[in-house]
Amino acid sequence: MFHGLDTKFNGRINCPFDLGYGLGTFVIADYEHPVVPYPPDRLKHLMKMMMARIYWMTLQAQIDNIFDLYFDLTKPEKLMELYAVEGTE
């Protein structure tokens, strides 16, 4: 139970990577979906750099909902559809 809600871990990972030269990417997957080939770019580098700051602000309960929004927008099934990954079923 978390905040009175039943919870279940679905194996979701969302790991930011700094690739150097101002580029970044994320490894995003869960138990039911393989890793999404998420193309690197400068925006993802900036997102990676900001995530550390946002993470600590979230732990201090300053901005609780930002990660819920981010994880909803980056669900593996949504990204697979967006990047047209074959063999998702």
C-alpha positions in Angstrom: 0.0 0.0 0.0 1.2 3.5 -0.9 -0.9 6.5 0.1 -3.8 4.1 0.6 -3.5 2.6 -2.9 -2.6 -0.9 -3.9 0.7 -0.9 -5.7 2.4 -3.3 -8.0 5.8 -3.0 -9.6 5.6 -3.5 -13.4 9.4 -3.5 -13.9 9.4 0.0 -15.3 12.9 1.5 -15.8 13.6 5.0 -17.0 17.4 5.6 -16.9 18.9 8.8 -18.3 22.3 8.6 -20.0 24.6 11.4 -20.9 26.4 10.4 -24.1 28.8 13.3 -24.2 29.0 16.1 -26.8 25.8 17.6 -25.4 23.7 14.5 -26.3 21.6 12.3 -24.0 19.1 9.5 -24.2 16.9 7.3 -21.9 16.6 3.6 -21.6 12.9 3.0 -21.1 11.2 -0.5 -20.7 9.0 -2.6 -18.5 8.3 -6.3 -18.0 5.9 -6.4 -20.9 7.8 -4.2 -23.4 11.5 -4.4 -24.6 13.8 -1.4 -24.4 12.6 1.4 -26.7 15.3 2.7 -29.2 15.0 6.3 -28.0 17.2 8.5 -30.3 19.7 10.7 -28.6 19.5 14.5 -28.9 20.3 17.7 -27.0 16.9 18.0 -25.4 17.3 14.6 -23.7 20.7 15.7 -22.4 19.1 18.7 -20.8 16.3 16.6 -19.4 18.9 14.3 -17.8 20.7 17.2 -16.3 17.4 18.6 -14.9 16.1 15.3 -13.6 18.6 15.3 -10.7 17.4 18.7 -9.5 13.7 17.8 -10.0 14.2 14.4 -8.2 15.4 16.2 -5.0 12.6 18.7 -5.2 10.2 15.9 -5.5 11.6 14.2 -2.4 11.0 17.4 -0.6 7.3 17.3 -1.8 7.7 20.5 -3.7 6.5 19.1 -7.1 4.9 15.8 -6.5 3.0 15.3 -9.8 5.8 16.0 -12.3 7.1 12.5 -12.4 3.6 11.1 -12.7 3.1 13.2 -15.8 6.5 12.3 -17.2 6.1 8.6 -16.7 2.6 8.7 -18.3 4.0 10.5 -21.4 6.9 8.0 -21.7 5.2 4.7 -21.3 7.1 2.1 -23.4 4.0 1.2 -25.4 3.5 4.9 -26.3 7.1 5.3 -27.3 7.1 2.1 -29.3 4.1 3.4 -31.3 5.8 6.8 -31.7 9.1 5.3 -32.9 7.3 2.5 -34.9 9.1 -0.4 -33.2 8.2 -3.7 -34.9 7.3 -6.8 -32.9 5.6 -5.2 -30.0 3.0 -7.9 -29.7 
